[in-house]
C-alpha cells in the first residue's frame, strides 16, 4: 500500500504501526489469549495490503450475485444452495486464476479494473449447512477494512444475521447494509416497510444507523449486460456512488487505519476489563 501513499500518509502509517507494535508487546507481557494477539498481528500485517472489502451475509442472500454486479462480470458462481464453501479473495491479475493461499481461502485473480485499488472477499453464508464455513467467515472479519452485509428482501434481518452483526460490531468495523432482491417485492410501499424495519433493527443493535441500500443484483447484472432499461430499478447507482465517494484515496486510507486501530481498541478494553476484575478480587480478598 505504501507505494500509493502521499508522504504525510506514510508518516501517519508509520506512527500507527509503531503504536500497534507497542500494544502487541504489552499483550504478550500480560499473556493475553493467543487468538487476541494473532488478530492484532494479522490486522497489522493488513496495513501493507490493498483495501479489503468483505461481503458477508446468509447464504442465498445474493452475495456472489452482488459482487458480480459490482464488478460488471459473472466472476463468481451463483445459486440457491450454498455455492461459496470457501473464502474467495478477489485480486487484480493478468488472467483468471484460482490459487489456494491458506486453509479455506482461495485467491481469485482476474483482469478487472476495479480490483487494482481494492481487494474483495466473498465469504460463505453465516447460516451455511457446514458450520466450518461460518467459522471461516467469522475468523476473516477482523481482517476487513469495510464490511458490506447483504440481507435478502424476502427475509430481512433474521436472528442469525443479527447475531453475526453483533460480532462485526464488537470488532469495531464500519458496516454498510445491502438489502438485495428487491425485485421480489410487489411495490414501493412494501420496500419502505422493509427499510423502516431494517433501519430500526440496525439502530437498536449498533446504536447508530449504518448506510442502507436496497438493490436488485440481478437487474444490475442484466443492465450491465446489455439491457440498460433495468438500471434505474436496480438501485445500484446509489451503491456505486457511495462506494466510489467513500473509497476514494483519502477514504480508503482512513478506513485502512481504522481497521487495526479498532481491533487494538477492542483488545485494550478487554484487558482493562480483566484488570478491573482482578483489582476487585484483590480488594475483596484484602
C-alpha positions in Angstrom: 0.0 0.0 0.0 2.9 2.4 0.7 3.6 2.7 -3.0 0.4 4.7 -3.5 0.5 6.9 -0.4 1.4 10.6 0.0 4.4 11.5 2.3 2.1 12.7 5.1 0.1 9.5 4.9 3.3 7.4 5.0 4.2 9.2 8.3 0.8 8.5 9.8 1.1 4.9 8.7 4.5 4.6 10.4 3.2 6.1 13.7 0.2 3.8 13.6 2.4 0.8 13.1 4.7 1.8 16.0 1.8 2.3 18.3 0.2 -1.1 17.4 3.6 -2.7 17.8 3.8 -1.4 21.4 0.4 -2.8 22.1 1.4 -6.2 20.6 4.3 -6.3 23.1 2.1 -5.3 26.0 -0.4 -8.0 25.2 2.4 -10.6 25.1 3.7 -9.3 28.5 0.3 -9.7 30.1 -0.2 -13.1 28.4 -3.3 -12.1 26.6 -5.1 -15.0 24.7 -3.3 -16.3 21.7 -6.2 -15.6 19.4 -6.3 -11.9 20.5 -2.6 -11.4 19.8 -3.0 -13.2 16.4 -5.9 -11.0 15.5 -3.9 -7.9 16.2 -0.8 -9.2 14.4 -3.0 -10.0 11.3 -4.5 -6.6 11.3 -1.0 -5.0 11.5 0.0 -7.2 8.5 -3.0 -5.9 6.6 -1.6 -2.4 6.7 0.7 -3.5 3.9 -2.2 -4.8 1.7 -4.7 -3.1 -0.5 -8.0 -2.0 0.9 -10.0 -5.1 1.9 -13.8 -5.0 1.2 -15.6 -8.0 2.8 -19.0 -9.1 1.6 -20.9 -11.2 4.2 -24.4 -12.4 4.9 -26.5 -15.5 4.9 -26.3 -18.0 2.1 -28.9 -17.3 -0.7 -29.0 -13.6 0.2 -27.2 -13.0 -3.1 -23.7 -12.1 -2.0 -22.0 -13.6 -5.1 -24.6 -12.0 -7.4 -24.0 -8.6 -5.7 -20.2 -8.9 -6.2 -20.7 -10.0 -9.9 -23.0 -6.9 -10.4 -20.5 -4.6 -8.7 -17.6 -5.9 -10.9 -19.8 -6.0 -14.0 -18.8 -9.6 -14.9 -20.0 -13.1 -13.8 -16.8 -13.9 -11.9 -18.4 -15.9 -9.1 -20.7 -18.9 -9.1 -24.3 -18.2 -8.1 -27.2 -20.5 -7.0 -30.0 -21.2 -4.5 -27.8 -23.6 -2.5 -24.6 -22.6 -0.7 -22.2 -22.2 -3.7 -19.5 -20.4 -1.7 -18.0 -23.1 0.5 -14.6 -21.3 0.8 -13.5 -17.7 1.2 -12.6 -16.2 -2.1 -10.1 -13.3 -2.1 -10.6 -11.4 -5.3 -7.5 -9.6 -6.6 -6.3 -8.0 -9.8 -4.4 -10.3 -12.2 -3.5 -10.5 -15.8 -5.7 -13.6 -16.3 -8.4 -15.6 -14.4 -6.6 -17.9 -12.0 -7.6 -19.7 -8.8 -4.9 -20.3 -6.2 -5.1 -21.8 -2.6 -3.3 -19.4 -0.2 -4.3 -20.8 3.2 -6.8 -23.2 4.8 -10.3 -22.4 3.4 -9.1 -19.4 1.5 -8.6 -19.2 -2.3 -7.2 -16.2 -4.2 -9.1 -15.5 -7.4 -7.1 -13.2 -9.7 -8.9 -11.5 -12.6 -8.1 -8.7 -15.1 -10.8 -6.4 -13.6 -10.0 -2.7 -13.3 -11.9 -2.2 -10.0 -9.6 -4.7 -8.4 -6.5 -2.6 -9.0 -7.1 -0.5 -5.8 -9.2 -2.8 -3.6 -9.4 -6.5 -2.8 -12.9 -8.0 -2.4 -13.7 -11.0 -0.2 -16.7 -13.3 -0.9 -17.5 -15.3 2.3 -19.6 -18.4 3.0 -23.1 -17.8 4.3 -23.3 -17.1 8.0 -26.0 -19.8 8.2 -24.4 -22.3 5.8 -25.1 -26.0 6.4 -21.4 -26.8 7.2 -20.5 -25.0 10.4 -16.9 -24.6 9.5 -18.0 -22.3 6.7 -19.3 -19.9 9.3 -16.1 -20.3 11.3 -14.1 -19.2 8.3 -16.2 -16.2 7.9 -16.0 -15.0 11.5 -12.2 -15.5 11.5 -11.9 -13.4 8.4 -13.9 -10.4 9.7 -11.1 -8.9 11.8 -9.0 -8.5 8.6 -11.6 -6.4 6.9 -11.5 -2.7 6.3 -15.2 -2.3 5.4 -18.0 -4.9 5.6 -20.9 -4.9 3.2 -23.6 -7.0 4.9 -26.0 -8.4 2.3 -29.6 -9.4 3.5 -32.4 -10.6 1.4 -35.6 -8.5 1.0 -37.8 -11.6 1.4 -36.3 -12.3 4.9 -34.5 -9.2 6.1 -32.6 -9.0 9.4 -33.0 -12.6 10.6 -31.9 -13.7 14.0 -28.7 -15.3 12.7 -27.9 -12.1 10.8 -28.4 -10.1 14.0 -26.0 -12.4 15.9 -23.4 -12.1 13.2 -23.7 -8.3 13.0 -23.1 -8.3 16.8 -19.7 -9.9 16.1 -18.9 -7.4 13.4 -19.9 -4.5 15.7 -17.7 -5.9 18.5 -14.7 -5.7 16.2 -15.4 -2.0 15.6 -15.9 -2.5 11.8 -17.6 0.0 9.6 -20.8 -1.7 8.2 -22.9 -1.0 5.2 -26.2 -3.0 4.9 -27.3 -4.1 1.4 -31.0 -5.3 1.1 -30.9 -7.4 -2.1 -33.6 -9.0 -4.2 -36.0 -6.0 -4.2 -37.3 -7.4 -7.5 -39.2 -9.9 -5.3 -41.3 -7.2 -3.7 -44.7 -6.2 -5.0 -44.5 -2.4 -4.7 -42.6 0.6 -3.2 -44.8 0.6 -0.1 -43.6 -2.9 0.8 -40.0 -1.8 0.2 -40.4 1.2 2.5 -41.8 -1.1 5.2 -38.8 -3.3 5.0 -36.3 -0.4 5.0 -38.0 1.1 8.1 -37.8 -2.3 9.8 -34.1 -2.7 9.0 -33.2 0.8 10.0 -34.8 0.4 13.4 -33.3 -3.1 14.0 -29.9 -1.8 13.0 -30.2 1.2 15.2 -31.2 -0.9 18.2 -28.3 -3.3 17.6 -25.5 -0.9 16.5 -26.6 2.2 18.4 -26.3 4.0 15.1 -27.9 3.8 11.7 -25.4 2.5 9.1 -25.8 3.3 5.4 -28.6 1.1 4.0 -29.1 0.4 0.3 -31.9 -1.5 -1.5 -30.8 -3.2 -4.7 -31.5 -5.9 -7.2 -28.2 -7.5 -8.2 -30.0 -9.5 -10.9 -31.3 -6.3 -12.5 -27.9 -4.6 -12.3 -26.2 -7.6 -13.9 -28.7 -7.6 -16.8 -28.5 -3.9 -17.1 -24.7 -4.0 -17.4 -25.0 -7.0 -19.7 -27.0 -5.1 -22.3 -30.4 -4.1 -21.0 -29.9 -0.5 -19.6 -33.7 -0.1 -19.1 -33.3 -2.2 -15.9 -30.6 0.0 -14.4 -32.8 2.7 -12.7 -34.8 -0.1 -10.9 -31.7 -1.9 -9.8 -30.8 0.6 -7.1 -27.2 0.1 -7.9 -26.4 3.7 -8.9 -26.6 4.8 -5.2 -24.4 1.9 -4.0 -21.7 2.5 -6.6 -21.8 6.3 -5.9 -21.4 5.6 -2.2 -18.5 3.2 -2.7 -16.8 5.5 -5.1 -17.1 8.5 -2.8 -16.3 6.6 0.4 -13.4 4.7 -1.1 -11.5 7.5 -2.8 -7.8 7.7 -1.9 -8.4 9.6 1.4 -11.4 7.4 2.4 -9.6 4.1 1.8 -6.6 5.3 3.8 -8.7 6.4 6.7 -10.7 3.1 6.8 -7.5 1.2 6.4 -6.1 2.7 9.6 -9.4 2.4 11.5 -9.3 -1.4 10.9 -6.2 -2.3 13.1 -6.9 0.6 15.5 -10.4 -0.7 16.0 -9.0 -4.2 16.7 -6.5 -2.7 19.1 -9.1 -0.6 20.9 -11.3 -3.7 21.4 -8.3 -5.8 22.8 -7.2 -2.9 25.1 -10.8 -2.7 26.5 -10.9 -6.4 27.1 -7.6 -6.3 29.0 -8.7 -3.3 31.1 -12.0 -5.1 32.0 -9.9 -8.2 33.1 -7.6 -5.9 35.1 -10.6 -4.2 36.8 -11.9 -7.6 37.8 -8.6 -8.7 39.2 -8.4 -5.5 41.2 -11.9 -6.1 42.5 -11.0 -9.7 43.5 -7.8 -8.4 45.3 -9.9 -5.8 47.2 -12.4 -8.4 48.3 -9.5 -10.7 49.4 -7.8 -7.9 51.4 
